[in-house]
Amino acid sequence: MHQLIFCTCPDQKSAEDIAGHLINQKMAACVNIVPSITSMYEWQGKVETSQEHLLLIKSHTDKYEALASLIKSHHPYELPEIIAVPIERGLPEYLQWINTCLSIK
């Protein structure tokens, strides 16, 4: 099944670094980098506000474990956001393109 993975990064450089690794390692077909989002969250008992970049990663469930491991190894955060949601429907040709990029039959 295809999936969309969300991951926030602290800056453009780390976002591009992670996206490049995911594409080069064929763990993602496409990564959109959405700049300058404001995130509010609780961390270590305090409410924090940060400017971040959001990665929208198009992949496949077969790639999730390796993808999450790669993100964790290159991410500057102690606890990176890595959330995968299934893609229930999509343009068939686009989903097939994802499969082709990821070498999935």
C-alpha positions as CSV (number, residue, x, y, z in Angstrom):
1,M,0.0,0.0,0.0
2,H,1.2,3.5,-0.7
3,Q,1.7,5.9,2.1
4,L,2.3,9.6,2.8
5,I,4.8,10.2,5.6
6,F,5.0,13.5,7.5
7,C,8.3,14.6,9.0
8,T,9.2,18.1,10.3
9,C,12.7,19.5,10.1
10,P,14.2,22.6,11.8
11,D,15.6,24.2,8.7
12,Q,15.8,24.0,4.9
13,K,19.3,22.3,4.9
14,S,18.3,19.3,7.1
15,A,15.0,19.0,5.1
16,E,16.9,18.9,1.8
17,D,19.5,16.5,3.2
18,I,16.9,14.0,4.4
19,A,14.9,14.3,1.2
20,G,17.9,13.7,-0.9
21,H,18.9,10.6,1.0
22,L,15.3,9.2,0.7
23,I,15.2,9.8,-3.1
24,N,18.8,8.5,-3.7
25,Q,18.1,5.4,-1.6
26,K,14.8,4.7,-3.5
27,M,12.8,4.9,-0.3
28,A,10.7,7.8,-1.6
29,A,9.4,8.6,-5.0
30,C,8.9,12.3,-4.2
31,V,9.4,14.6,-1.2
32,N,7.7,17.9,-1.0
33,I,9.4,20.4,1.3
34,V,6.9,22.9,2.7
35,P,8.8,25.8,4.2
36,S,8.1,28.0,7.2
37,I,5.3,26.2,9.2
38,T,4.7,27.1,12.8
39,S,4.6,24.1,15.1
40,M,3.4,24.3,18.7
41,Y,4.0,21.2,20.9
42,E,4.8,20.1,24.4
43,W,8.4,19.1,25.0
44,Q,9.9,18.1,28.4
45,G,7.0,19.7,30.3
46,K,7.0,23.0,28.4
47,V,5.0,24.4,25.5
48,E,7.3,25.2,22.6
49,T,6.8,27.1,19.4
50,S,9.1,26.5,16.4
51,Q,9.5,27.5,12.8
52,E,10.0,24.2,10.8
53,H,9.9,22.8,7.4
54,L,7.5,19.9,6.6
55,L,8.4,17.0,4.5
56,L,5.6,15.2,2.6
57,I,7.1,11.9,1.6
58,K,5.4,9.7,-1.0
59,S,6.4,6.0,-0.5
60,H,5.2,2.5,0.1
61,T,4.6,0.5,3.2
62,D,7.3,-2.0,2.1
63,K,9.8,0.9,2.6
64,Y,8.6,2.2,5.9
65,E,11.1,0.6,8.3
66,A,14.2,1.5,6.3
67,L,12.8,4.9,5.6
68,A,12.2,5.7,9.3
69,S,15.6,4.3,10.2
70,L,17.3,6.6,7.6
71,I,15.4,9.6,8.8
72,K,16.3,8.9,12.4
73,S,20.0,8.5,11.5
74,H,20.1,11.9,9.6
75,H,17.7,14.0,11.6
76,P,19.0,16.6,14.1
77,Y,16.1,16.1,16.5
78,E,16.3,13.7,19.4
79,L,12.7,12.6,18.6
80,P,11.8,13.3,15.0
81,E,8.2,13.4,13.9
82,I,7.7,10.4,11.5
83,I,4.0,9.7,10.9
84,A,2.8,7.5,8.1
85,V,-0.8,7.5,6.8
86,P,-2.1,5.2,4.1
87,I,-3.0,6.6,0.7
88,E,-6.4,5.0,0.1
89,R,-7.0,6.4,-3.3
90,G,-5.0,8.2,-5.9
91,L,-4.6,8.6,-9.6
92,P,-3.6,5.1,-10.8
93,E,-0.9,6.4,-13.1
94,Y,0.7,8.4,-10.2
95,L,0.6,5.5,-7.9
96,Q,2.2,3.3,-10.5
97,W,4.9,6.0,-11.0
98,I,5.6,5.7,-7.2
99,N,6.0,1.9,-7.7
100,T,8.3,2.4,-10.6
101,C,10.5,4.8,-8.7
102,L,10.8,2.5,-5.7
103,S,11.3,-0.7,-7.9
104,I,8.0,-2.2,-6.5
105,K,6.2,-4.6,-8.8
